[in-house]
Amino acid sequence: MAEVPVAFPNDEASAEGIAAGLRSAGIAARIDRGLHGSWQVPAQGQMTVFVNARDSARAHKLLGTTRREEGAPGPFLRLAVAFLIGAAVLGFVAIVVTLVSR
């Protein structure tokens, strides 16, 4: 069964509290600790509480949250990606020209 994110707490204690509340309501909840789980980054912004897709509407209602809409990236993000690709290509060309001119 597919899992759906229903909460994005900032710390592990909040995530555990949210998951416990969902479990007490009969909804199976799982906490994904992201990169914090491997001690690579601090916990803030890394916690996500997941539930089964069939229970997501009830979980959102219990938590008072709404489903995150996934939309197309905005124009700024597209411009940033295009800039980064252009910079990578320019760097690669500069390396090739340097190596060929030796």
LUMZA-917059 format. One record per residue (C-alpha): residue in three letters; x negated, y negated, z negated; residue number from 1. Coordinates in Angstrom, 2 decimals, always signed. Layout:
# LUMZA-917059
 res      xx      yy      zz   n
 ALA       X       Y       Z NUM
...
//
This chain:
# LUMZA-917059
 res      xx      yy      zz   n
 MET   +0.00   +0.00   +0.00   1
 ALA   -1.27   -3.48   +0.82   2
 GLU   -2.20   -5.83   -1.98   3
 VAL   -1.23   -9.50   -2.08   4
 PRO   -2.95  -12.23   -4.11   5
 VAL   -0.51  -13.93   -6.50   6
 ALA   -2.76  -15.94   -8.84   7
 PHE   -6.16  -17.64   -8.69   8
 PRO   -7.22  -18.36  -12.29   9
 ASN  -10.48  -20.12  -13.11  10
 ASP  -11.75  -17.72  -15.75  11
 GLU  -11.63  -14.07  -16.74  12
 ALA   -9.54  -14.61  -19.88  13
 SER   -6.79  -16.33  -17.88  14
 ALA   -6.91  -13.60  -15.25  15
 GLU   -6.56  -10.90  -17.92  16
 GLY   -3.62  -12.78  -19.48  17
 ILE   -1.84  -13.10  -16.13  18
 ALA   -2.44   -9.45  -15.28  19
 ALA   -1.22   -8.34  -18.74  20
 GLY   +1.96  -10.37  -18.32  21
 LEU   +2.62   -8.81  -14.94  22
 ARG   +1.91   -5.31  -16.28  23
 SER   +4.31   -5.84  -19.19  24
 ALA   +6.99   -6.69  -16.60  25
 GLY   +6.32   -3.37  -14.85  26
 ILE   +4.20   -4.77  -12.00  27
 ALA   +0.84   -3.12  -11.38  28
 ALA   -1.79   -5.87  -11.25  29
 ARG   -5.48   -5.76  -10.38  30
 ILE   -8.13   -8.42  -10.98  31
 ASP  -10.77   -9.00   -8.34  32
 ARG  -13.76  -10.75   -9.86  33
 GLY  -15.39  -11.66   -6.53  34
 LEU  -19.09  -12.41   -6.73  35
 HIS  -18.77  -12.95  -10.47  36
 GLY  -18.32   -9.18  -10.83  37
 SER  -21.93   -8.70   -9.72  38
 TRP  -23.19  -11.63  -11.85  39
 GLN  -24.20  -13.66   -8.78  40
 VAL  -22.12  -16.77   -9.52  41
 PRO  -20.12  -18.22  -12.43  42
 ALA  -16.54  -17.02  -12.89  43
 GLN  -14.86  -20.30  -11.93  44
 GLY  -13.09  -19.96   -8.59  45
 GLN  -13.92  -16.27   -8.23  46
 MET  -10.95  -14.61   -9.94  47
 THR   -7.95  -13.34   -7.98  48
 VAL   -5.00  -11.37   -9.33  49
 PHE   -3.52   -8.90   -6.83  50
 VAL   -0.24   -6.96   -6.86  51
 ASN   +1.36   -4.51   -4.45  52
 ALA   +3.03   -6.23   -1.51  53
 ARG   +6.44   -4.84   -2.44  54
 ASP   +6.19   -6.49   -5.90  55
 SER   +4.81   -9.83   -4.74  56
 ALA   +8.13  -11.72   -4.67  57
 ARG   +8.92  -10.67   -8.26  58
 ALA   +5.36  -11.49   -9.38  59
 HIS   +5.54  -14.96   -7.83  60
 LYS   +8.87  -15.55   -9.54  61
 LEU   +7.49  -14.46  -12.94  62
 LEU   +4.37  -16.61  -12.55  63
 GLY   +6.14  -19.60  -11.03  64
 THR   +3.78  -19.60   -8.06  65
 THR   +4.38  -19.64   -4.34  66
 ARG   +2.83  -17.60   -1.59  67
 ARG   -0.25  -19.14   -0.01  68
 GLU   +0.36  -19.84   +3.62  69
 GLU   -2.49  -18.93   +5.90  70
 GLY   -2.66  -21.40   +8.72  71
 ALA   -5.02  -22.21  +11.51  72
 PRO   -8.15  -24.08  +10.47  73
 GLY   -7.93  -27.85  +10.60  74
 PRO   -9.78  -30.06  +13.08  75
 PHE  -12.54  -30.93  +10.58  76
 LEU  -13.38  -27.27  +10.02  77
 ARG  -13.43  -26.61  +13.76  78
 LEU  -15.75  -29.58  +14.28  79
 ALA  -18.04  -28.41  +11.47  80
 VAL  -18.26  -24.89  +12.93  81
 ALA  -18.98  -26.31  +16.40  82
 PHE  -21.70  -28.55  +14.92  83
 LEU  -23.33  -25.62  +13.10  84
 ILE  -23.28  -23.44  +16.21  85
 GLY  -24.77  -26.31  +18.25  86
 ALA  -27.50  -26.83  +15.64  87
 ALA  -28.34  -23.11  +15.65  88
 VAL  -28.55  -23.04  +19.46  89
 LEU  -30.73  -26.18  +19.47  90
 GLY  -33.03  -24.63  +16.87  91
 PHE  -33.30  -21.41  +18.87  92
 VAL  -34.12  -23.37  +22.04  93
 ALA  -36.76  -25.38  +20.16  94
 ILE  -38.41  -22.16  +18.95  95
 VAL  -38.41  -20.66  +22.45  96
 VAL  -39.87  -23.84  +23.99  97
 THR  -42.56  -23.95  +21.31  98
 LEU  -43.52  -20.33  +21.87  99
 VAL  -43.54  -20.66  +25.69 100
 SER  -45.65  -23.83  +25.67 101
 ARG  -48.50  -22.22  +23.72 102
//
